[in-house]
């Protein structure tokens, strides 16, 4: 990989249980490989700190709702007080996929495969682990498949810091930032504190020397323009998908070989990567005479065949420019989306709408370093998680939904009958995403 990777091994860990710290495209440190466990009882933070001390962990994190879990890890001293903080990759995954049981295998081009899984937004124990290859990680998935029959499994290939999964490439949420345990804090020692105090004193003296007088004229920048920049940056990082964009992705599903010789199509899955989409069709070998070249012979041009295992293979392709930016600086028409969802509900087996949540925006700072309040002239945006599950034939009805939606995944399950009456089908689509709306202040 292009990004520099540091490897740290806890003395109590086996060599296969490594922890990696690497930086994403925004330069934020991400940690892969923590020890997770459920926190049962009141005062979860107190229980998590106690667990971290017992394991002699230098860092820990509490996350998940309603099921709370705590993760611990032991890192070298150079990571005790990183100014930018360290963020848990597993926590970012559980936030991005907070509905149902979902797992992800991320294969790194330099070697190794990272496995993480979450249920209802809580990281599962015995995941956030490294394996030598995809086959070993697939074997570790089997117990999870028994616990969660509807487990959805994503697969990603990371070739550089700019090619990480989208939920690792965006600005990290503060909820995923690791906390330094008391073990790490006490290990700094008196000498480190003295050196830190000296550095602070020197910096303060330099600031006092260079600081302008209080009566000097300082021009405040236009707060509205500053917020325009914040909102436009967020919009570029979170493009939305109209029905035409989604239809472009689903159009490629009709090109997927559904009955190739000796192979069975299990699933088709697509996920957005910036303004493009990355798609894969998963196949299982039906008998010993089936060969990879039988799949190779029927795949569309420009698609790639990946031999995942002896009895597993996938066809991989991309859909370019199937998204657009939402203008967050303008009020938009607010249709009666609740009525629309109620109208669509008979066509789908399941529609789930989450509670409204504020967008994670970092307010610009004024000349005194204080956050600038959102100007009254700008709309106040929020988002809700949105999930559709139903027959493939019902997707055409989504053109009635006029609200801006950013889809995080589009999955087609093949062969397993689902639903009843009008929604019964062997071709079942699940769409997971976020719906954007603005409110009156």
Buried (B, 14 or more C-beta within 10 A) or exposed (E): BEBEBBEBEBEEBEEEEBBBBBBBBBEBBBBBBBBBBBBEEEEBEEBBBBBBBEBBBBBBBBBBEEBBBBBBBBBEEEBBEEEEBBBBBBBBBBBBBBBBBBBBBBBBEEEBBBBBBBBBBBBBEEBBBBBEEBEBBBEBBEEBBEEBEEBBBBBBBBEEBEBBBBBBBBBBBEBBBBBBBEBBEEEBEEEEEEEEEEEEEEEEEEEEEEEEEEEEEEEEEEBBEBBBEBBBBBBEBBBBBBBEBBBBBBEBBEEBBBEBBBBBBBBBBBBBBBBBBBBBBBBBBEEEEBBBEBBBEBBEEEBEBBEBEEEBBBBBBBBEEBBBBBEBBEEBEEEEBEEBBEEBBEBBBBBEEBEEEEBBBEBBEBEEEEEBEBEEEBBEBBBBBBBBBBBBEBBEBBEBBBBBBBBBBBBBBBEEEBBEEBBEBEBBBBBBBBBBBBEEE
